[in-house]
Amino acid sequence: MNRIFLDVHALQTVPPSNLNRDDTGAPKTAIYGGVPRARVSSQAWKRAVRTYFADEHLLDPSELGVRTKKIVELLADRIQESSPALTRHDALHLADETIKATGLKTEIPKRKADQAKDGAATPAPEAKYLVFLSARQLDGLARLALDGVADITAFLKDKKNKDTARQIADSRHSVDIALFGRMVADAADINVDAAVQVAHAIGVHRVENESDYFTAVDDENSDEETGAGMIGTVEFNSATLYRYAALGVHQLAANLGQGLRDDEPRNEPVRRAVEAFVHGFVASLPTGKINTFGHHTLPDAVIVKLRTTRPVSFVAAFEDPIRGDQGGYVREACDRLAAYAPDIERTYGDAASTQTWVLRVGPNTQKIADLGTESETLRDLVAAVGEAVAGHLDQPA
């Protein structure tokens, strides 16, 4: 399959908020163009996209994975669902041995082991690190464990069965694993190269973090009791952010392999995954301190490009920070994109093999309307991109 890349660009303004904190609790920032900018880490927004898939039912649970240290307990649950007569102790033993056969390492955390010495129930082993497995991989490992229920240790000493465990863990990847990848230091052979690269979102203008001093009143205070029951501070900023992600459609297709279901064409899961990612990336939002700030916004402008040349971020349009002399940043940010994107494409791109779509809101975004085919709604944009990707997938390599 030829290389196909999908670039997604978004401009999104957030009000006073603290979407993504550093180790001191302050909003993350970065120096770009010589001035401090608001920043939201790629990890924070990738997490938001993954949770959006499930929360908004963009994908079926069978198409998603889980990332957790408690992988032994999850597998034991599946084993007991298939064989309810097994005790919990036996199911955990089967699960633990099967997980270790894939090359992953497990242990009982010291804190929980110490609690068990004081009379608590023996805790389940956990992976030493977060493990990302798909629903189909967990189901396959559960079936394998039950095949060796008579003596799982001896069963998995057989090289053929141990190889099967690794093969199950390295096939039928979920959409989120295929998109965002998987890294396991102890079992590098089951690593998955991510099909998506997500940039840190950064502000298009200079920003200075501010601090909110707050008090909380004790509801049970009498009239004679003055003063606050609690005082504190929380840092925040507000910014117009430039967001960018690049999706390698060819890598996504390779990661999904034979697909997620046996009753559909091989290309259909790829199309569905692309549509879910575009929708999820555009509409998702990190929830750091959201109960405090209620920063529920959506992008003012979205540009999507499907290309056969390498991915291109337009962040350099904002290397010179927008001054905001007119009291806002969105209009100038869109004007910058409308000028910069055609220049970079004309110099380095391939117009004949590049398709562009635009989704925008309000008059401040008017300048970017001519950059591509304008979509009325996010649903229209997602459908148009999915159709174009499917057309590329159907072409001979």
C-alpha positions in Angstrom: 0.0 0.0 0.0 1.3 3.5 -0.9 2.0 6.0 1.9 -1.1 8.1 2.8 -1.1 10.7 5.5 -3.9 12.7 7.1 -3.1 16.0 8.6 -5.6 17.5 11.1 -5.2 21.2 12.1 -7.5 23.0 14.6 -7.7 26.4 16.2 -9.5 26.3 19.5 -10.0 29.0 22.1 -10.3 28.1 25.7 -11.4 30.5 28.5 -9.7 30.6 31.9 -8.7 27.0 32.5 -6.1 24.5 33.6 -6.5 21.7 31.1 -3.1 20.1 31.7 -1.1 20.7 34.9 2.6 20.4 35.5 4.2 19.0 38.7 3.4 22.2 40.6 -0.2 22.3 39.6 0.3 25.2 37.1 -0.9 25.0 33.5 1.8 23.7 31.2 3.6 26.3 29.0 6.4 26.3 26.4 8.7 28.9 24.9 8.0 29.3 21.2 9.0 32.3 19.1 10.8 33.7 22.1 7.7 34.1 24.3 5.8 31.8 26.7 2.8 30.1 25.2 0.0 28.0 26.7 0.6 24.3 26.1 -1.4 21.1 26.4 0.7 18.0 26.1 0.1 15.4 23.4 -0.5 12.7 26.1 -3.3 14.7 27.6 -5.1 15.2 24.3 -4.5 11.5 23.2 -6.1 10.4 26.4 -9.1 12.7 25.7 -9.5 11.2 22.3 -9.4 7.6 23.6 -12.0 8.3 26.2 -14.2 10.2 23.6 -14.3 7.1 21.5 -16.1 5.2 24.2 -18.1 8.0 25.8 -19.6 9.1 22.5 -20.0 5.6 21.2 -17.9 6.3 18.1 -16.6 2.8 18.2 -18.0 -0.5 19.6 -16.4 -1.7 22.9 -15.1 -4.7 21.0 -13.1 -2.4 18.8 -11.3 -0.8 21.8 -8.6 -1.8 24.2 -7.8 -1.1 27.9 -4.6 0.2 29.3 -4.0 -0.9 32.9 -1.7 -2.6 35.3 -4.6 -4.8 36.5 -4.4 -6.9 33.4 -4.4 -10.2 35.4 -7.7 -9.4 37.1 -9.3 -8.4 33.7 -8.2 -11.7 32.2 -9.4 -13.6 35.2 -12.9 -12.0 34.8 -13.1 -13.2 31.2 -11.9 -16.7 32.2 -14.6 -16.9 34.9 -17.3 -15.6 32.4 -16.5 -18.6 30.2 -16.1 -21.1 33.1 -18.1 -19.9 36.1 -17.3 -23.1 38.1 -13.7 -21.9 38.5 -12.8 -20.3 41.8 -11.4 -16.8 41.8 -8.0 -18.1 43.0 -7.8 -20.6 40.1 -8.9 -18.0 37.6 -6.2 -15.6 38.8 -3.6 -18.3 38.6 -4.6 -19.2 35.0 -4.6 -15.5 34.1 -1.2 -14.7 35.7 0.5 -17.6 34.0 -1.0 -16.8 30.6 -0.1 -13.1 30.9 3.5 -14.0 31.7 3.6 -16.4 28.7 3.2 -13.3 26.4 6.5 -11.9 27.8 4.9 -9.5 30.2 6.1 -9.4 33.8 3.7 -9.4 36.8 4.1 -9.0 40.5 2.1 -8.4 43.7 2.7 -4.8 44.7 4.6 -4.5 47.9 2.0 -2.3 49.6 -0.8 -4.9 48.8 1.5 -7.7 49.9 2.1 -6.0 53.2 -1.7 -5.6 53.7 -2.1 -9.4 53.0 0.3 -10.1 55.9 -2.1 -8.3 58.2 -4.9 -10.7 57.4 -6.3 -9.2 54.2 -7.1 -11.5 51.2 -4.2 -12.3 49.0 -4.1 -9.6 46.3 -4.0 -10.3 42.5 -0.7 -9.9 40.7 -0.4 -6.8 38.6 1.8 -5.9 35.6 4.9 -3.9 36.5 3.7 -1.2 34.0 0.6 -0.1 32.1 -0.3 -2.8 29.5 -2.5 -2.0 26.5 -4.5 -5.0 25.2 -7.5 -5.1 23.0 -10.8 -6.8 23.8 -10.1 -9.5 21.2 -6.7 -10.2 22.6 -8.1 -10.6 26.1 -10.8 -13.0 24.7 -8.1 -15.0 22.9 -5.9 -15.3 25.9 -8.8 -16.4 28.0 -9.6 -19.2 25.6 -5.9 -20.2 25.6 -5.8 -20.3 29.4 -8.9 -22.6 29.5 -7.3 -24.9 27.0 -4.6 -25.5 29.7 -6.9 -25.5 32.7 -5.7 -28.9 33.8 -2.1 -27.8 34.4 -1.5 -24.3 33.0 2.2 -24.3 34.0 3.0 -27.4 32.0 0.7 -26.3 29.2 2.6 -23.1 28.7 6.0 -24.7 28.9 5.2 -26.2 25.5 6.8 -23.8 23.1 3.9 -24.1 20.7 1.4 -22.9 23.3 3.8 -20.1 24.5 4.2 -18.9 20.9 0.4 -18.9 20.6 0.1 -16.6 23.6 2.5 -14.1 22.1 0.8 -14.4 18.7 -2.6 -13.6 20.3 -1.1 -10.6 22.1 0.3 -9.3 18.8 -2.7 -9.7 16.5 -6.3 -8.3 16.2 -5.3 -5.0 17.6 -8.0 -2.6 18.7 -8.5 0.7 17.0 -6.9 2.7 19.8 -3.8 0.4 19.9 -3.5 0.7 16.1 -3.7 4.4 16.3 -1.7 5.3 19.4 0.7 2.3 19.5 2.0 0.1 22.3 5.4 0.0 23.9 6.5 -2.9 26.2 10.2 -2.8 27.2 10.2 -6.4 28.4 8.5 -7.8 25.3 9.6 -5.6 22.4 8.3 -8.1 19.8 4.7 -7.2 20.7 5.3 -3.5 20.4 3.1 -1.6 18.0 4.3 1.4 16.1 1.8 4.3 16.5 -0.1 5.3 13.3 -0.8 8.8 14.9 1.5 11.5 16.0 -0.1 14.3 18.1 1.7 17.6 18.6 1.6 19.5 21.9 -1.1 22.1 21.4 0.3 25.6 21.9 -1.1 29.1 22.0 -0.8 31.3 19.0 0.1 34.3 21.3 2.0 35.1 24.4 0.5 34.0 27.7 1.1 34.6 31.4 -0.3 32.2 34.0 -2.6 33.8 36.5 -3.6 32.8 40.0 -7.1 32.6 41.4 -7.3 33.1 45.2 -10.4 31.3 46.5 -12.2 30.8 49.8 -14.8 28.2 50.9 -17.3 28.9 53.7 -18.2 26.3 56.3 -22.0 25.8 56.0 -22.3 25.1 59.7 -20.6 28.3 60.9 -22.6 30.4 63.2 -23.0 34.2 62.8 -20.3 34.6 65.4 -17.8 32.5 63.4 -16.3 34.6 60.7 -13.7 33.8 58.1 -13.4 31.0 55.6 -13.3 27.3 56.3 -10.7 26.9 53.5 -8.5 29.1 51.4 -6.3 28.3 48.5 -5.1 29.3 45.0 -5.3 27.7 41.6 -3.4 28.8 38.6 -4.9 29.2 35.1 -4.6 30.8 31.7 -6.6 31.3 28.6 -5.5 31.0 25.0 -6.3 30.3 21.4 -4.5 27.0 20.7 -3.1 25.6 17.5 -3.6 21.8 17.5 -2.1 19.4 15.1 -2.1 15.6 14.5 -0.8 13.4 11.7 -2.2 10.0 10.9 -0.4 7.5 8.7 -3.3 5.7 7.0 -0.9 3.0 5.6 0.5 2.3 9.1 -3.0 2.2 10.5 -4.0 -0.4 7.9 -0.8 -2.5 8.7 -1.6 -2.3 12.5 -5.2 -3.4 12.0 -4.1 -6.3 9.8 -6.9 -8.6 9.0 -9.4 -6.2 10.6 -11.7 -6.4 13.6 -14.5 -8.5 12.3 -14.6 -11.5 10.0 -17.8 -10.4 8.2 -16.6 -7.1 6.6 -14.0 -6.1 4.0 -10.5 -5.6 5.2 -10.6 -1.8 4.4 -13.8 -1.1 6.3 -12.1 -1.1 9.8 -9.5 1.3 8.5 -12.1 3.7 7.2 -14.1 3.4 10.5 -10.9 4.1 12.5 -10.0 7.1 10.4 -13.5 8.6 10.8 -13.5 8.0 14.6 -10.1 9.6 14.9 -10.9 12.7 13.0 -14.2 13.1 14.9 -12.5 12.3 18.3 -9.5 14.6 17.7 -11.7 17.6 16.7 -14.4 17.2 19.3 -12.5 15.9 22.4 -11.3 18.0 25.3 -9.0 17.3 28.2 -10.9 17.6 31.5 -8.2 18.9 33.9 -9.9 21.2 36.4 -13.1 21.2 34.3 -15.4 21.3 37.3 -13.6 24.5 38.4 -13.5 26.3 35.1 -16.1 24.6 32.8 -14.0 25.2 29.7 -16.3 23.5 27.3 -15.4 24.8 23.9 -15.0 23.4 20.4 -12.6 24.5 17.6 -13.4 27.6 15.6 -11.6 26.3 12.6 -10.5 22.8 11.3 -8.4 22.0 8.3 -7.9 18.4 7.2 -5.5 17.4 4.4 -5.1 13.9 2.8 -1.7 13.7 1.1 0.8 11.3 -0.3 3.7 13.6 0.7 5.0 13.6 4.2 3.0 15.3 7.0 3.2 19.0 7.4 2.4 21.1 10.5 1.4 24.7 10.0 2.7 25.8 13.5 5.3 28.0 11.9 2.6 30.4 10.9 2.5 31.4 14.6 6.3 31.5 15.3 5.8 35.3 15.4 3.2 35.5 18.2 -0.1 37.2 17.5 -0.3 40.5 19.4 -4.1 40.6 19.7 -4.2 44.4 19.1 -7.9 44.1 18.1 -8.8 42.3 21.3 -8.8 38.7 20.0 -6.7 36.1 18.3 -9.0 33.9 16.1 -9.3 36.2 13.1 -5.6 36.9 12.9 -4.8 33.2 13.4 -7.1 32.3 10.5 -5.6 35.0 8.4 -2.1 33.6 9.1 -3.2 30.1 8.2 -4.8 31.3 5.0 -1.6 32.9 3.9 0.9 30.4 5.2 -0.7 27.1 4.2 -0.8 27.8 0.4 2.8 29.0 0.5 4.1 25.9 2.2 2.0 23.6 -0.1 3.1 25.5 -3.2 6.8 25.1 -2.2 6.8 21.6 -0.9 3.5 19.9 -1.6 1.9 18.0 -4.4 -1.3 19.7 -5.4 -2.4 16.8 -7.7 -2.4 14.2 -4.9 -3.6 16.4 -2.0 -7.2 16.9 -0.9 -8.3 19.5 1.6 -11.4 20.1 3.7 -12.4 23.0 5.9 -14.8 23.2 8.8 -15.3 26.7 10.4 -17.5 28.7 12.6 -18.3 32.4 12.4 -17.0 35.4 10.4 -13.6 35.5 12.0 -12.7 32.3 10.1 -13.7 33.5 6.7 -10.2 33.7 5.3 -9.6 29.9 5.5 -12.8 29.1 3.6 -10.9 29.0 0.3 -8.2 26.5 1.5 -10.4 23.5 0.6 -13.8 22.0 0.3 -16.0 23.5 3.0 -18.1 21.2 5.2 -21.3 22.3 6.9 -21.0 20.1 9.9 -18.5 17.9 11.6 -20.5 14.8 10.5 -20.2 16.0 6.9 -16.4 16.5 7.3 -15.9 13.1 8.8 -17.9 11.3 6.1 -16.1 13.1 3.3 -12.6 12.2 4.8 -13.7 8.6 5.3 -14.9 8.3 1.7 -11.7 9.8 0.3 -9.6 7.4 2.5 -11.7 4.4 1.3 -11.0 5.5 -2.3 -7.2 5.5 -1.7 -7.5 2.1 0.0 -9.3 0.6 -3.0 -6.5 1.6 -5.4 -3.9 -1.0 -6.3 -0.5 -0.6 -4.5 
